[in-house]
C-alpha cells in the first residue's frame, strides 16, 4: 500500500551537495508530489521539504540515498494511513 510522507532535508553546504541531491530527487519524480526549498545563503544552508506518495520501500530508498550524500541531513515523517 502507498503512504504519504514528508522528507525534510538540510543541506549544510549546498554548493558541495546540491547537484547530487537534485540528481537523486529527479530519479524519484514519479512519487514526488511537491517540493519547497528555502535557501539560507547567509548561513550557507538550504532547507528542503519534499512531499511524496508511494510504496514504503520506495520512500525508504529515496530517504536512504539522500541521507548518504555528504553534508545532507534527512528525516522522514510517514502517515499511518494507507492509500
Jmol script that loads the backbone (N, CA, C; Angstrom):
load data "model"
ATOM      1  N   UNK A   1       0.833  -1.192   0.000  1.00  0.00           N
ATOM      2  CA  UNK A   1       0.000   0.000   0.000  1.00  0.00           C
ATOM      3  C   UNK A   1       0.872   1.249   0.000  1.00  0.00           C
ATOM      4  N   UNK A   2       0.321   2.312  -0.547  1.00  0.00           N
ATOM      5  CA  UNK A   2       1.036   3.582  -0.597  1.00  0.00           C
ATOM      6  C   UNK A   2       0.741   4.410   0.645  1.00  0.00           C
ATOM      7  N   UNK A   3       1.701   5.271   0.972  1.00  0.00           N
ATOM      8  CA  UNK A   3       1.550   6.191   2.091  1.00  0.00           C
ATOM      9  C   UNK A   3       2.040   7.572   1.693  1.00  0.00           C
ATOM     10  N   UNK A   4       1.552   8.571   2.427  1.00  0.00           N
ATOM     11  CA  UNK A   4       2.023   9.938   2.247  1.00  0.00           C
ATOM     12  C   UNK A   4       3.197  10.141   3.195  1.00  0.00           C
ATOM     13  N   UNK A   5       4.239  10.785   2.702  1.00  0.00           N
ATOM     14  CA  UNK A   5       5.405  11.067   3.539  1.00  0.00           C
ATOM     15  C   UNK A   5       5.949  12.453   3.213  1.00  0.00           C
ATOM     16  N   UNK A   6       6.559  13.058   4.222  1.00  0.00           N
ATOM     17  CA  UNK A   6       7.262  14.319   4.033  1.00  0.00           C
ATOM     18  C   UNK A   6       8.719  14.070   4.386  1.00  0.00           C
ATOM     19  N   UNK A   7       9.590  14.332   3.434  1.00  0.00           N
ATOM     20  CA  UNK A   7      11.022  14.190   3.654  1.00  0.00           C
ATOM     21  C   UNK A   7      11.589  15.583   3.885  1.00  0.00           C
ATOM     22  N   UNK A   8      12.224  15.766   5.029  1.00  0.00           N
ATOM     23  CA  UNK A   8      12.847  17.047   5.362  1.00  0.00           C
ATOM     24  C   UNK A   8      14.350  16.885   5.230  1.00  0.00           C
ATOM     25  N   UNK A   9      14.970  17.824   4.544  1.00  0.00           N
ATOM     26  CA  UNK A   9      16.414  17.737   4.336  1.00  0.00           C
ATOM     27  C   UNK A   9      17.072  19.082   4.625  1.00  0.00           C
ATOM     28  N   UNK A  10      18.233  19.008   5.248  1.00  0.00           N
ATOM     29  CA  UNK A  10      19.065  20.190   5.450  1.00  0.00           C
ATOM     30  C   UNK A  10      20.368  19.944   4.700  1.00  0.00           C
ATOM     31  N   UNK A  11      20.663  20.833   3.775  1.00  0.00           N
ATOM     32  CA  UNK A  11      21.913  20.772   3.031  1.00  0.00           C
ATOM     33  C   UNK A  11      22.862  21.763   3.695  1.00  0.00           C
ATOM     34  N   UNK A  12      23.874  21.239   4.398  1.00  0.00           N
ATOM     35  CA  UNK A  12      24.737  22.090   5.200  1.00  0.00           C
ATOM     36  C   UNK A  12      25.736  22.884   4.381  1.00  0.00           C
ATOM     37  N   UNK A  13      26.096  22.390   3.226  1.00  0.00           N
ATOM     38  CA  UNK A  13      26.953  23.131   2.305  1.00  0.00           C
ATOM     39  C   UNK A  13      26.402  22.911   0.899  1.00  0.00           C
ATOM     40  N   UNK A  14      25.358  23.672   0.548  1.00  0.00           N
ATOM     41  CA  UNK A  14      24.642  23.417  -0.712  1.00  0.00           C
ATOM     42  C   UNK A  14      25.535  23.388  -1.953  1.00  0.00           C
ATOM     43  N   UNK A  15      26.555  24.227  -1.982  1.00  0.00           N
ATOM     44  CA  UNK A  15      27.427  24.258  -3.158  1.00  0.00           C
ATOM     45  C   UNK A  15      28.146  22.929  -3.361  1.00  0.00           C
ATOM     46  N   UNK A  16      28.321  22.143  -2.305  1.00  0.00           N
ATOM     47  CA  UNK A  16      29.022  20.863  -2.402  1.00  0.00           C
ATOM     48  C   UNK A  16      28.092  19.678  -2.643  1.00  0.00           C
ATOM     49  N   UNK A  17      26.789  19.817  -2.330  1.00  0.00           N
ATOM     50  CA  UNK A  17      25.918  18.640  -2.378  1.00  0.00           C
ATOM     51  C   UNK A  17      24.630  18.821  -3.175  1.00  0.00           C
ATOM     52  N   UNK A  18      24.329  20.028  -3.608  1.00  0.00           N
ATOM     53  CA  UNK A  18      23.036  20.262  -4.253  1.00  0.00           C
ATOM     54  C   UNK A  18      22.876  19.509  -5.566  1.00  0.00           C
ATOM     55  N   UNK A  19      23.938  19.402  -6.342  1.00  0.00           N
ATOM     56  CA  UNK A  19      23.822  18.691  -7.616  1.00  0.00           C
ATOM     57  C   UNK A  19      23.492  17.217  -7.395  1.00  0.00           C
ATOM     58  N   UNK A  20      24.191  16.566  -6.479  1.00  0.00           N
ATOM     59  CA  UNK A  20      23.915  15.156  -6.185  1.00  0.00           C
ATOM     60  C   UNK A  20      22.503  14.996  -5.610  1.00  0.00           C
ATOM     61  N   UNK A  21      22.088  15.918  -4.745  1.00  0.00           N
ATOM     62  CA  UNK A  21      20.751  15.896  -4.160  1.00  0.00           C
ATOM     63  C   UNK A  21      19.693  15.967  -5.259  1.00  0.00           C
ATOM     64  N   UNK A  22      19.835  16.915  -6.173  1.00  0.00           N
ATOM     65  CA  UNK A  22      18.865  17.086  -7.258  1.00  0.00           C
ATOM     66  C   UNK A  22      18.829  15.879  -8.196  1.00  0.00           C
ATOM     67  N   UNK A  23      19.965  15.245  -8.419  1.00  0.00           N
ATOM     68  CA  UNK A  23      20.003  14.059  -9.275  1.00  0.00           C
ATOM     69  C   UNK A  23      19.198  12.920  -8.658  1.00  0.00           C
ATOM     70  N   UNK A  24      19.335  12.730  -7.351  1.00  0.00           N
ATOM     71  CA  UNK A  24      18.569  11.677  -6.672  1.00  0.00           C
ATOM     72  C   UNK A  24      17.080  12.003  -6.735  1.00  0.00           C
ATOM     73  N   UNK A  25      16.731  13.257  -6.432  1.00  0.00           N
ATOM     74  CA  UNK A  25      15.325  13.680  -6.470  1.00  0.00           C
ATOM     75  C   UNK A  25      14.729  13.429  -7.859  1.00  0.00           C
ATOM     76  N   UNK A  26      15.460  13.765  -8.895  1.00  0.00           N
ATOM     77  CA  UNK A  26      14.964  13.589 -10.271  1.00  0.00           C
ATOM     78  C   UNK A  26      14.668  12.127 -10.581  1.00  0.00           C
ATOM     79  N   UNK A  27      15.447  11.224 -10.015  1.00  0.00           N
ATOM     80  CA  UNK A  27      15.244   9.805 -10.313  1.00  0.00           C
ATOM     81  C   UNK A  27      14.017   9.230  -9.593  1.00  0.00           C
ATOM     82  N   UNK A  28      13.426  10.002  -8.665  1.00  0.00           N
ATOM     83  CA  UNK A  28      12.224   9.576  -7.949  1.00  0.00           C
ATOM     84  C   UNK A  28      11.029  10.473  -8.252  1.00  0.00           C
ATOM     85  N   UNK A  29      11.048  11.149  -9.383  1.00  0.00           N
ATOM     86  CA  UNK A  29       9.989  12.121  -9.693  1.00  0.00           C
ATOM     87  C   UNK A  29       8.592  11.488  -9.748  1.00  0.00           C
ATOM     88  N   UNK A  30       8.508  10.179  -9.945  1.00  0.00           N
ATOM     89  CA  UNK A  30       7.213   9.503 -10.005  1.00  0.00           C
ATOM     90  C   UNK A  30       6.450   9.516  -8.695  1.00  0.00           C
ATOM     91  N   UNK A  31       7.147   9.620  -7.558  1.00  0.00           N
ATOM     92  CA  UNK A  31       6.455   9.619  -6.259  1.00  0.00           C
ATOM     93  C   UNK A  31       6.423  11.008  -5.616  1.00  0.00           C
ATOM     94  N   UNK A  32       7.120  11.962  -6.193  1.00  0.00           N
ATOM     95  CA  UNK A  32       7.199  13.299  -5.596  1.00  0.00           C
ATOM     96  C   UNK A  32       6.024  14.152  -6.062  1.00  0.00           C
ATOM     97  N   UNK A  33       5.275  14.677  -5.090  1.00  0.00           N
ATOM     98  CA  UNK A  33       4.099  15.496  -5.381  1.00  0.00           C
ATOM     99  C   UNK A  33       4.377  16.980  -5.206  1.00  0.00           C
ATOM    100  N   UNK A  34       5.386  17.343  -4.439  1.00  0.00           N
ATOM    101  CA  UNK A  34       5.709  18.745  -4.239  1.00  0.00           C
ATOM    102  C   UNK A  34       7.037  18.909  -3.528  1.00  0.00           C
ATOM    103  N   UNK A  35       7.629  20.078  -3.724  1.00  0.00           N
ATOM    104  CA  UNK A  35       8.933  20.359  -3.130  1.00  0.00           C
ATOM    105  C   UNK A  35       9.003  21.831  -2.798  1.00  0.00           C
ATOM    106  N   UNK A  36       9.505  22.134  -1.600  1.00  0.00           N
ATOM    107  CA  UNK A  36       9.713  23.524  -1.214  1.00  0.00           C
ATOM    108  C   UNK A  36      11.137  23.648  -0.687  1.00  0.00           C
ATOM    109  N   UNK A  37      11.865  24.590  -1.213  1.00  0.00           N
ATOM    110  CA  UNK A  37      13.228  24.816  -0.758  1.00  0.00           C
ATOM    111  C   UNK A  37      13.418  26.248  -0.291  1.00  0.00           C
ATOM    112  N   UNK A  38      14.127  26.396   0.800  1.00  0.00           N
ATOM    113  CA  UNK A  38      14.431  27.722   1.331  1.00  0.00           C
ATOM    114  C   UNK A  38      15.940  27.852   1.446  1.00  0.00           C
ATOM    115  N   UNK A  39      16.551  28.653   0.583  1.00  0.00           N
ATOM    116  CA  UNK A  39      17.996  28.857   0.699  1.00  0.00           C
ATOM    117  C   UNK A  39      18.297  29.878   1.797  1.00  0.00           C
ATOM    118  N   UNK A  40      19.184  29.525   2.682  1.00  0.00           N
ATOM    119  CA  UNK A  40      19.645  30.437   3.726  1.00  0.00           C
ATOM    120  C   UNK A  40      21.093  30.786   3.380  1.00  0.00           C
ATOM    121  N   UNK A  41      21.232  31.685   2.419  1.00  0.00           N
ATOM    122  CA  UNK A  41      22.547  31.991   1.852  1.00  0.00           C
ATOM    123  C   UNK A  41      23.544  32.487   2.892  1.00  0.00           C
ATOM    124  N   UNK A  42      23.091  33.324   3.781  1.00  0.00           N
ATOM    125  CA  UNK A  42      23.971  33.891   4.799  1.00  0.00           C
ATOM    126  C   UNK A  42      24.571  32.798   5.683  1.00  0.00           C
ATOM    127  N   UNK A  43      23.775  31.764   5.958  1.00  0.00           N
ATOM    128  CA  UNK A  43      24.210  30.665   6.812  1.00  0.00           C
ATOM    129  C   UNK A  43      24.851  29.522   6.025  1.00  0.00           C
ATOM    130  N   UNK A  44      24.841  29.607   4.691  1.00  0.00           N
ATOM    131  CA  UNK A  44      25.351  28.567   3.797  1.00  0.00           C
ATOM    132  C   UNK A  44      24.633  27.234   4.040  1.00  0.00           C
ATOM    133  N   UNK A  45      23.291  27.326   4.138  1.00  0.00           N
ATOM    134  CA  UNK A  45      22.445  26.159   4.384  1.00  0.00           C
ATOM    135  C   UNK A  45      21.196  26.281   3.511  1.00  0.00           C
ATOM    136  N   UNK A  46      20.667  25.151   3.064  1.00  0.00           N
ATOM    137  CA  UNK A  46      19.375  25.110   2.388  1.00  0.00           C
ATOM    138  C   UNK A  46      18.482  24.128   3.126  1.00  0.00           C
ATOM    139  N   UNK A  47      17.201  24.483   3.279  1.00  0.00           N
ATOM    140  CA  UNK A  47      16.220  23.616   3.933  1.00  0.00           C
ATOM    141  C   UNK A  47      15.186  23.232   2.877  1.00  0.00           C
ATOM    142  N   UNK A  48      14.948  21.930   2.739  1.00  0.00           N
ATOM    143  CA  UNK A  48      14.067  21.438   1.680  1.00  0.00           C
ATOM    144  C   UNK A  48      13.053  20.459   2.267  1.00  0.00           C
ATOM    145  N   UNK A  49      11.790  20.606   1.866  1.00  0.00           N
ATOM    146  CA  UNK A  49      10.728  19.662   2.225  1.00  0.00           C
ATOM    147  C   UNK A  49      10.185  19.058   0.941  1.00  0.00           C
ATOM    148  N   UNK A  50      10.025  17.745   0.949  1.00  0.00           N
ATOM    149  CA  UNK A  50       9.546  17.027  -0.232  1.00  0.00           C
ATOM    150  C   UNK A  50       8.347  16.171   0.182  1.00  0.00           C
ATOM    151  N   UNK A  51       7.220  16.357  -0.488  1.00  0.00           N
ATOM    152  CA  UNK A  51       6.017  15.559  -0.225  1.00  0.00           C
ATOM    153  C   UNK A  51       5.970  14.416  -1.235  1.00  0.00           C
ATOM    154  N   UNK A  52       5.791  13.203  -0.712  1.00  0.00           N
ATOM    155  CA  UNK A  52       5.745  12.024  -1.577  1.00  0.00           C
ATOM    156  C   UNK A  52       4.499  11.190  -1.297  1.00  0.00           C
ATOM    157  N   UNK A  53       4.088  10.435  -2.299  1.00  0.00           N
ATOM    158  CA  UNK A  53       3.084   9.388  -2.131  1.00  0.00           C
ATOM    159  C   UNK A  53       3.641   8.166  -2.849  1.00  0.00           C
ATOM    160  N   UNK A  54       3.881   7.101  -2.080  1.00  0.00           N
ATOM    161  CA  UNK A  54       4.463   5.921  -2.702  1.00  0.00           C
ATOM    162  C   UNK A  54       4.509   4.734  -1.763  1.00  0.00           C
ATOM    163  N   UNK A  55       5.014   3.635  -2.293  1.00  0.00           N
ATOM    164  CA  UNK A  55       5.223   2.429  -1.505  1.00  0.00           C
ATOM    165  C   UNK A  55       6.339   2.692  -0.492  1.00  0.00           C
ATOM    166  N   UNK A  56       6.244   2.058   0.671  1.00  0.00           N
ATOM    167  CA  UNK A  56       7.221   2.296   1.731  1.00  0.00           C
ATOM    168  C   UNK A  56       8.648   1.994   1.304  1.00  0.00           C
ATOM    169  N   UNK A  57       8.849   0.919   0.541  1.00  0.00           N
ATOM    170  CA  UNK A  57      10.215   0.583   0.151  1.00  0.00           C
ATOM    171  C   UNK A  57      10.814   1.647  -0.768  1.00  0.00           C
ATOM    172  N   UNK A  58       9.989   2.277  -1.588  1.00  0.00           N
ATOM    173  CA  UNK A  58      10.478   3.328  -2.486  1.00  0.00           C
ATOM    174  C   UNK A  58      10.792   4.601  -1.695  1.00  0.00           C
ATOM    175  N   UNK A  59       9.908   4.963  -0.767  1.00  0.00           N
ATOM    176  CA  UNK A  59      10.148   6.137   0.083  1.00  0.00           C
ATOM    177  C   UNK A  59      11.415   5.928   0.910  1.00  0.00           C
ATOM    178  N   UNK A  60      11.585   4.743   1.472  1.00  0.00           N
ATOM    179  CA  UNK A  60      12.782   4.453   2.258  1.00  0.00           C
ATOM    180  C   UNK A  60      14.041   4.470   1.402  1.00  0.00           C
ATOM    181  N   UNK A  61      13.931   4.007   0.177  1.00  0.00           N
ATOM    182  CA  UNK A  61      15.069   4.033  -0.732  1.00  0.00           C
ATOM    183  C   UNK A  61      15.492   5.476  -1.029  1.00  0.00           C
ATOM    184  N   UNK A  62      14.506   6.331  -1.316  1.00  0.00           N
ATOM    185  CA  UNK A  62      14.793   7.741  -1.573  1.00  0.00           C
ATOM    186  C   UNK A  62      15.449   8.384  -0.356  1.00  0.00           C
ATOM    187  N   UNK A  63      14.868   8.168   0.816  1.00  0.00           N
ATOM    188  CA  UNK A  63      15.412   8.740   2.047  1.00  0.00           C
ATOM    189  C   UNK A  63      16.845   8.262   2.281  1.00  0.00           C
ATOM    190  N   UNK A  64      17.086   6.992   2.073  1.00  0.00           N
ATOM    191  CA  UNK A  64      18.428   6.435   2.268  1.00  0.00           C
ATOM    192  C   UNK A  64      19.448   7.025   1.327  1.00  0.00           C
ATOM    193  N   UNK A  65      19.082   7.158   0.062  1.00  0.00           N
ATOM    194  CA  UNK A  65      20.019   7.722  -0.916  1.00  0.00           C
ATOM    195  C   UNK A  65      20.338   9.183  -0.604  1.00  0.00           C
ATOM    196  N   UNK A  66      19.316   9.936  -0.192  1.00  0.00           N
ATOM    197  CA  UNK A  66      19.557  11.335   0.173  1.00  0.00           C
ATOM    198  C   UNK A  66      20.444  11.420   1.408  1.00  0.00           C
ATOM    199  N   UNK A  67      20.201  10.560   2.386  1.00  0.00           N
ATOM    200  CA  UNK A  67      20.977  10.580   3.616  1.00  0.00           C
ATOM    201  C   UNK A  67      22.424  10.159   3.440  1.00  0.00           C
ATOM    202  N   UNK A  68      22.724   9.455   2.355  1.00  0.00           N
ATOM    203  CA  UNK A  68      24.102   9.036   2.084  1.00  0.00           C
ATOM    204  C   UNK A  68      24.930  10.103   1.381  1.00  0.00           C
ATOM    205  N   UNK A  69      24.302  11.197   0.984  1.00  0.00           N
ATOM    206  CA  UNK A  69      25.037  12.289   0.341  1.00  0.00           C
ATOM    207  C   UNK A  69      25.746  13.091   1.434  1.00  0.00           C
ATOM    208  N   UNK A  70      27.053  13.313   1.293  1.00  0.00           N
ATOM    209  CA  UNK A  70      27.763  14.114   2.295  1.00  0.00           C
ATOM    210  C   UNK A  70      27.143  15.504   2.444  1.00  0.00           C
ATOM    211  N   UNK A  71      27.086  16.013   3.665  1.00  0.00           N
ATOM    212  CA  UNK A  71      26.564  17.341   4.021  1.00  0.00           C
ATOM    213  C   UNK A  71      25.040  17.422   3.964  1.00  0.00           C
ATOM    214  N   UNK A  72      24.342  16.276   3.834  1.00  0.00           N
ATOM    215  CA  UNK A  72      22.879  16.270   3.792  1.00  0.00           C
ATOM    216  C   UNK A  72      22.349  15.514   5.015  1.00  0.00           C
ATOM    217  N   UNK A  73      21.446  16.157   5.761  1.00  0.00           N
ATOM    218  CA  UNK A  73      20.767  15.533   6.907  1.00  0.00           C
ATOM    219  C   UNK A  73      19.305  15.337   6.529  1.00  0.00           C
ATOM    220  N   UNK A  74      18.767  14.149   6.787  1.00  0.00           N
ATOM    221  CA  UNK A  74      17.416  13.821   6.327  1.00  0.00           C
ATOM    222  C   UNK A  74      16.590  13.188   7.449  1.00  0.00           C
ATOM    223  N   UNK A  75      15.321  13.571   7.518  1.00  0.00           N
ATOM    224  CA  UNK A  75      14.336  12.930   8.391  1.00  0.00           C
ATOM    225  C   UNK A  75      13.055  12.773   7.585  1.00  0.00           C
ATOM    226  N   UNK A  76      12.312  11.709   7.866  1.00  0.00           N
ATOM    227  CA  UNK A  76      11.074  11.456   7.141  1.00  0.00           C
ATOM    228  C   UNK A  76       9.922  11.243   8.112  1.00  0.00           C
ATOM    229  N   UNK A  77       8.807  11.889   7.836  1.00  0.00           N
ATOM    230  CA  UNK A  77       7.560  11.666   8.574  1.00  0.00           C
ATOM    231  C   UNK A  77       6.599  10.940   7.644  1.00  0.00           C
ATOM    232  N   UNK A  78       6.045   9.830   8.129  1.00  0.00           N
ATOM    233  CA  UNK A  78       5.197   8.989   7.286  1.00  0.00           C
ATOM    234  C   UNK A  78       3.823   8.850   7.925  1.00  0.00           C
ATOM    235  N   UNK A  79       2.787   9.031   7.111  1.00  0.00           N
ATOM    236  CA  UNK A  79       1.419   8.890   7.629  1.00  0.00           C
ATOM    237  C   UNK A  79       1.152   7.433   7.989  1.00  0.00           C
ATOM    238  N   UNK A  80       0.271   7.232   8.948  1.00  0.00           N
ATOM    239  CA  UNK A  80      -0.137   5.874   9.305  1.00  0.00           C
ATOM    240  C   UNK A  80      -1.196   5.365   8.344  1.00  0.00           C
ATOM    241  N   UNK A  81      -1.918   6.291   7.716  1.00  0.00           N
ATOM    242  CA  UNK A  81      -2.992   5.928   6.796  1.00  0.00           C
ATOM    243  C   UNK A  81      -2.429   5.357   5.495  1.00  0.00           C
ATOM    244  N   UNK A  82      -3.004   4.238   5.066  1.00  0.00           N
ATOM    245  CA  UNK A  82      -2.622   3.661   3.791  1.00  0.00           C
ATOM    246  C   UNK A  82      -3.558   4.176   2.709  1.00  0.00           C
ATOM    247  N   UNK A  83      -2.998   4.424   1.552  1.00  0.00           N
ATOM    248  CA  UNK A  83      -3.775   4.966   0.442  1.00  0.00           C
ATOM    249  C   UNK A  83      -3.992   3.885  -0.599  1.00  0.00           C
TER     250      UNK A  83
END
end "model"
wireframe off; spacefill off
backbone 0.3
color backbone group
